Amino acid sequence: MIHVSATPVLALRGVSKRFGAVQALTDVDLEIHAGEVVALVGDNGAGKSTLVKTISGVHPIDEGAIEWEGREVRIGRPHDAQHLGVATVYQDLALCDNLDVVANLFLGSELKSASVLDEIKMEKRARVLLDTLSIRIPSVRIPVAALSGGQRQVVAIARALVGDPKVVILDEPTAALGVEQTAQVLDLVERLRERGHGVILISHNMADVQAVADRVAVLRLGRNNGVFRVADTSPEEVIAAITGATDNAVTRRRARTATATKEGAK
């Protein structure tokens, strides 16, 4: 059984972010526990990318608070997020095609011995990490350019784990993948949960969300528009929250109630 932490490893409390005259986020709350996958969904322009960039330190928040394991912290730059234990895998992956898997995994975090790259130690660690995550690739010395889309995606996720983060953010990890490659990535997401990581999964694919997420957090026009437990919620309910159909239903219900009250007062 997967253990979910009682205290959120990461929590956003009333977070707001403005870019000039544009209010991108307004009073957003979000909690991520260790050992769970939270899908962050919303239509284009809902604020998902901005929210992720506030967590990863690209865009410091204007208002509200960010808590890490119950204490308030300030994330003003990417280094702050990485130091806390937040790793982000963006959609473009940022892999170097001409380098092999080992070089990509340790890019910027190379292991050295007497000021010389310790290739043997890095290769051993790479093999251990990939084996732990049950990642299958032809060789750790194969150039990334020779890998399939799914293999490239799991290598990018594995690279994010080199620093042993507590929260992993995945930005549309299956967007450009086929069925088999998507299944490979989703299997890896489940293994991250089993290892006790808190995972934020940004996705437009409700099938992927239903397959691996524990909870779904919906953003609409830069605001919270519902948090749902996947086990207790239909995809239609989540889609209604994304599109605003839920808001319209509430408005109509309130209008009917107001009308009935007015009629009864006559």
C-alpha positions in Angstrom: 0.0 0.0 0.0 1.3 3.4 -0.9 1.8 5.7 2.1 0.6 9.3 1.6 2.1 11.9 4.0 -0.2 13.6 6.5 1.5 17.0 6.1 1.8 18.2 2.5 5.4 18.2 1.2 4.4 21.2 -0.9 1.4 23.6 -0.4 0.4 26.8 -2.1 -1.8 29.1 0.0 -3.6 31.9 -1.8 -1.0 32.3 -4.5 -1.5 35.2 -7.0 0.7 36.3 -9.9 0.3 39.3 -12.2 2.2 40.2 -15.4 1.5 43.9 -15.9 -2.2 44.3 -16.5 -2.8 40.6 -16.8 -3.8 38.7 -13.6 -2.5 35.2 -14.4 -3.2 33.6 -11.0 -5.7 34.6 -8.3 -5.8 33.2 -4.8 -4.8 29.7 -5.9 -4.4 26.8 -3.3 -2.7 23.5 -4.0 -1.4 20.7 -1.9 1.0 17.9 -2.9 1.6 15.0 -0.6 4.5 12.6 -0.7 3.4 9.4 -2.4 0.6 10.8 -4.5 0.1 11.9 -8.1 -1.9 15.2 -8.5 -3.0 16.0 -12.1 -3.1 19.7 -12.8 -5.6 20.3 -15.6 -7.3 23.3 -17.3 -8.0 24.8 -20.7 -5.3 26.8 -22.6 -4.7 30.0 -20.6 -6.0 28.6 -17.4 -2.7 29.3 -15.6 -1.2 25.9 -15.4 2.2 26.9 -16.8 2.4 30.0 -14.7 1.6 28.0 -11.6 4.3 25.4 -12.4 6.8 28.2 -13.0 6.0 29.8 -9.6 6.7 26.4 -7.9 9.9 25.9 -10.0 11.2 29.4 -9.2 10.9 30.9 -12.7 8.2 33.4 -11.7 8.2 34.5 -8.0 4.7 34.8 -6.5 3.3 38.3 -5.9 0.9 37.3 -3.1 0.2 34.3 -0.9 2.6 31.7 0.6 4.4 28.6 -0.4 5.0 26.0 2.3 7.5 23.2 2.2 6.9 20.3 4.7 4.7 22.6 6.9 7.0 25.7 6.9 6.7 28.8 4.8 9.5 29.2 2.2 10.5 31.7 -0.5 11.1 30.4 -4.0 12.6 33.3 -5.9 14.7 31.5 -8.5 15.1 28.0 -9.9 18.0 27.3 -7.6 15.7 27.8 -4.6 13.3 25.2 -5.9 16.0 22.7 -6.7 17.6 23.2 -3.2 14.3 22.4 -1.6 13.8 19.3 -3.7 11.6 20.3 -6.6 12.5 18.9 -10.1 10.7 19.9 -13.2 10.6 18.1 -16.5 9.4 20.5 -19.2 7.7 19.5 -22.4 10.8 20.2 -24.6 12.9 17.8 -22.4 16.1 19.8 -22.9 18.1 16.7 -23.8 21.4 16.9 -25.8 20.9 14.6 -28.8 24.6 14.2 -29.5 25.4 13.0 -26.0 24.8 9.5 -24.6 22.4 8.6 -21.9 25.0 8.8 -19.1 26.1 12.3 -20.2 22.5 13.5 -20.3 21.7 12.1 -16.9 24.6 13.9 -15.2 24.6 17.0 -17.4 25.5 19.9 -15.1 26.0 17.5 -12.1 29.0 15.5 -13.4 30.9 13.3 -11.0 34.6 14.0 -10.9 37.7 12.4 -9.4 40.8 14.5 -9.1 39.2 17.2 -11.4 38.6 14.5 -14.1 35.2 13.2 -15.1 34.6 9.9 -13.4 32.9 8.1 -16.3 32.9 4.7 -14.6 31.1 6.0 -11.5 28.6 7.9 -13.5 27.8 4.9 -15.7 27.4 2.7 -12.6 25.0 5.2 -11.0 23.1 5.6 -14.3 22.6 1.8 -14.5 21.4 1.6 -10.9 19.0 4.5 -11.3 17.5 3.1 -14.6 17.2 -0.4 -13.1 15.5 0.9 -10.0 12.9 2.7 -12.2 12.6 -0.4 -14.5 13.6 1.7 -17.5 14.7 -0.4 -20.4 17.0 1.2 -23.1 19.4 -0.6 -25.4 22.5 0.9 -23.7 23.4 3.8 -21.4 26.1 4.7 -23.9 23.7 5.1 -26.9 23.3 8.7 -28.1 19.9 10.1 -27.1 19.2 10.9 -30.7 18.9 7.1 -31.3 16.1 6.6 -28.7 12.4 6.6 -29.3 10.1 9.3 -28.0 9.1 7.3 -25.0 12.7 6.4 -24.1 13.7 10.0 -24.4 10.9 11.0 -22.1 11.8 8.5 -19.4 15.5 9.5 -19.6 14.5 13.1 -19.0 12.4 12.0 -16.0 15.3 9.9 -14.7 17.7 12.9 -15.0 15.3 14.9 -12.8 15.7 12.2 -10.1 19.5 12.3 -10.0 19.3 15.0 -7.3 16.8 12.8 -5.3 13.9 15.4 -5.3 10.8 15.1 -3.2 8.4 16.7 -5.7 8.6 16.0 -9.5 6.6 18.2 -12.0 5.9 16.6 -15.3 4.7 18.9 -18.1 2.6 17.0 -20.7 4.9 14.0 -20.6 2.8 11.9 -23.0 1.7 14.7 -25.4 3.6 13.5 -28.5 3.8 9.8 -27.7 2.0 6.7 -29.2 0.1 4.2 -27.2 3.0 1.9 -26.2 5.3 4.8 -25.4 2.6 6.5 -23.3 2.1 3.3 -21.3 5.9 3.2 -20.6 5.8 6.8 -19.2 2.7 6.2 -17.1 4.3 3.1 -15.6 7.2 5.3 -14.6 4.8 7.9 -13.0 3.4 5.1 -10.9 6.9 4.0 -9.8 7.6 7.6 -8.8 4.6 7.4 -6.5 5.7 4.1 -5.1 9.1 5.6 -4.3 7.4 8.2 -2.2 7.7 11.2 -4.6 4.9 13.8 -4.8 4.1 14.1 -8.5 2.4 17.0 -10.3 1.2 15.8 -13.7 0.1 18.4 -16.2 -2.0 16.8 -18.9 -4.9 17.4 -21.3 -5.4 13.7 -21.7 -8.2 12.5 -19.3 -7.4 8.9 -20.0 -3.8 9.4 -18.6 -5.2 11.3 -15.7 -7.7 8.6 -14.8 -4.9 6.0 -15.2 -2.4 7.3 -12.7 -3.6 10.4 -10.8 -4.9 10.2 -7.2 -6.4 13.7 -7.3 -7.2 16.2 -10.0 -6.8 20.0 -9.4 -8.7 22.1 -12.0 -7.6 25.6 -12.9 -10.0 28.0 -14.8 -9.1 31.5 -15.7 -6.3 31.5 -13.1 -8.4 30.4 -10.2 -9.2 27.1 -8.5 -12.2 25.4 -9.9 -12.3 22.2 -8.0 -10.2 19.4 -6.6 -11.5 15.9 -7.2 -10.5 12.4 -6.1 -10.1 10.3 -9.2 -11.7 7.2 -7.6 -14.9 9.1 -6.8 -15.2 11.3 -9.9 -16.2 10.8 -13.5 -14.2 12.3 -16.4 -17.4 14.3 -17.3 -17.4 16.1 -13.9 -13.7 17.1 -14.4 -14.4 18.3 -17.9 -17.4 20.3 -16.7 -15.1 22.1 -14.2 -12.5 22.7 -16.9 -15.0 24.2 -19.4 -17.0 26.1 -16.8 -20.1 24.1 -17.3 -20.2 23.5 -13.5 -20.2 27.3 -13.0 -23.1 27.7 -15.4 -25.1 25.0 -13.6 -24.6 26.7 -10.3 -25.6 30.1 -11.7 -28.8 28.6 -13.2 -29.6 26.9 -9.9 -29.2 30.1 -8.0 -31.3 31.9 -10.5 -34.1 29.3 -10.1 -33.9 29.6 -6.4 -34.0 33.4 -6.4 -37.0 33.3 -8.8 -38.9 30.7 -6.6 -38.2 32.8 -3.5 -39.5 36.0 -5.3 -42.6 34.1 -6.5 -43.3 32.9 -3.0 -43.0 36.3 -1.5 -45.8 37.7 -3.8 
